[in-house]
Structure formats: C-alpha cells, structure tokens
C-alpha cells in the first residue's frame, strides 16, 4: 500500500515476490494486481492482454483457476487486474475475500499490489482480508499527517521508506 501514486508500491510488490522466488525455489508465490486505478503488472510480466484476472472474478465471468497465470519464474504466478475490457473495475470486499480464501492453501506467499490510499480507500477493505500490510512511503512524498492517518487505518502494518537519496560529500572523492 501507499498513501499516493508514484511511491513505488508496485515495484516493491514485484521485487518482494520475485526475490522470494529467487531465494527459495520451493515457495509458491502468487502476485495479485489489485491496483484498480493503475494496474500494470500483467504488462510488466508479459501476460497477454486477454488474460483473465480480478475484474473477471469480481464480475463472475471467471473461476479461480482462470485468474491465476504462470510467469517465467517457475514458482511465481500472477493474477492480473483484468483482461482489457475497457470497463472500470471496482474492488468488492466479499469477492476479494472469497478470492483470497480460495488461494490461501495453494500458495506459500501471496503479495497484493493495491491502489494508492489517498485516491482509493479500497485498501482499507483489502487490509482487513490480508494478514499484513506493507506501507511504501516515498521520501519527500506524502506528509507525516497522511502517513499517520493511513497507518492508523491499517491493521497490522509495517512501513518502508523508498527513494531516499544520499549525497556523498565531495571530500570523500578527494576533492575540495
């Protein structure tokens, strides 16, 4: 999760899933694109445009197995946001709960990419279903008030600071 767009939550979700697979090939990992405002994991991982995903699950047009797609990593699967039907996707708490319940026993780890919290409060209903939430905060991004508010709304959440840039003083390069 994140307070606003551009903080790196999609990249962090992808890295968490891929690194888990790379470090332990026995773990089955599902990456779920639930960013209903800007989902793009299917494109990033090269899934065909017609792939079924959460949108079709929410509409009742797909069963669970149709929404889970293998990726190039042997132990990484992806549930995309949806095939490109052109309709906006609305996160529904009950179908999302049913989806998570259906996949829990099939995967060792499920990583869910969510919409930004300041634009779409669906993250709150998602967090109620998901066991732990990681809040990605861009250095110099949202205000501390925004972060405190979102952290207060999330149950069992951790936080990671992203995109912090350190300047190395010139004296370390032997220059004055």
HELIX and SHEET records of a PDB file:
HELIX    1   1 UNK A    9  UNK A   23  1                                  15    
HELIX    2   2 UNK A   41  UNK A   44  1                                   4    
HELIX    3   3 UNK A   54  UNK A   59  1                                   6    
HELIX    4   4 UNK A   64  UNK A   67  5                                   4    
HELIX    5   5 UNK A   93  UNK A  103  1                                  11    
HELIX    6   6 UNK A  104  UNK A  106  5                                   3    
HELIX    7   7 UNK A  122  UNK A  129  1                                   8    
HELIX    8   8 UNK A  144  UNK A  153  1                                  10    
HELIX    9   9 UNK A  170  UNK A  173  5                                   4    
SHEET    1   A 4 UNK A  69  UNK A  70  0                                        
SHEET    2   A 4 UNK A  76  UNK A  79 -1                                        
SHEET    3   A 4 UNK A  29  UNK A  34  1                                        
SHEET    4   A 4 UNK A 109  UNK A 114  1                                        
SHEET    1   B 2 UNK A 133  UNK A 138  0                                        
SHEET    2   B 2 UNK A 157  UNK A 162  1                                        
END                                                                             
